[in-house]
């Protein structure tokens, strides 16, 4: 069974990047400006995806892959 890192759409983007630094590359690949953004400390994944018009499922999948070391 695949083990998930527990990233979910309600987690704050900044929290994810701090807990799993490998996810920063995913955020940058999507051209999201969350790295260093003061709003990143408040925006959830769902809010950031909506704001940047990014498919939430794809983004979460890539975050999970980064945490597992696959990206």
Beta strands, then each sheet from edge to edge (+ up, - down):
end
